[in-house]
Amino acid sequence: MRKYKFFVDLEKEERWLNEMARNGYVLERKSGMGYRFENSPAERAVIRIDYRMFRNGADFEDYRALFEDSGWTHIAGTRRSGAQYFKKSQAQEDEDIFSDVDSKAARYKRLSEMWGSLAASFIPLCAVLIMLGNIDPLALLTPADLYYTPELWEKSGAAFWRAFLFETPFALFRGAVFLALPLMVILSAFFSARAKRQYRNLRV
Amino acid sequence: MSRSKHLPLTETVYYVLLALTEPAHGYLILQKIEELSRGGVRMAAGTLYGAIDNLLKLGWIGPVSSDDSRRKVYVITDKGMAMLRLDFERMTHMIDTTKQRLDL
């Protein structure tokens, strides 16, 4: 069975995957937003998600070996993907890959840092494109600026409507492009702050 | 008395350092800790990995070469040993004082 979902919250994602497992659908593979489940009702599997990136392949292998030695099968995740999915079969429901609060909280700290650096890397890109005049997010406040046809707003009657309707799809597209990057910055910063809050909440 | 900001060590860190007075890879560390604590401390894989990562950054443990191509082997460094001793002395002092105060 295949399902498509997008999660920002590791805990919610983990809860959903474990609910699926309890109903007999155990995560088998994940690619992008697609989750593939295998039907194995008797497995009594527990799914846990870690969040970690690795400098090199050897570190990643060492990490996976430690989990596998401890009875956790690595289901999904690559060296740079961040989220790492593990399962343990015939496990107690409260089995975890973390045995203290600090390490469980540190998972959110790493997640928060990733979103933070993503936001930080979009900011200079945004600034350069705005300075070069390639994008103009302020035009979104005055949508007329999204139309580039010379003297469009001085035209009238059929000539106006023809030019206006012709350019509207382009103007909408332009607006979407202008909005995309600043939106990425804002969303990344928001997700970073969210993960940071989860980190703090767990620590007290 | 001025003290290192790292003291007191957490139970996790203390046991990892104690286990690594002999070279060991990840899972062996988990087994040793369980043995050293007489089954009292059962550390999970993610927690241990985070501790190893942290201790490597602090320079309290270091990698040693091994025959195992998948598993890295670590051992305590002089700096790590010094921290372990400091925390041991801190705890010994606490135990001695408690014994005196409570006539144990």
Interface residues (C-beta under 8 A of the other chain):
Chain A: R48 D50 R52 A58 D59 E61 D62 Y63 A65 L66 F67 D69 S70 W72 D96 I97 F98 S99 D100 D102 S103 A106 R107
Chain B: T10 T12 H25 G26 Y27 L30 R42 M43 A44 A45 G46 T47 L48 Y49 G50 A51 S69 R70 R71 K72
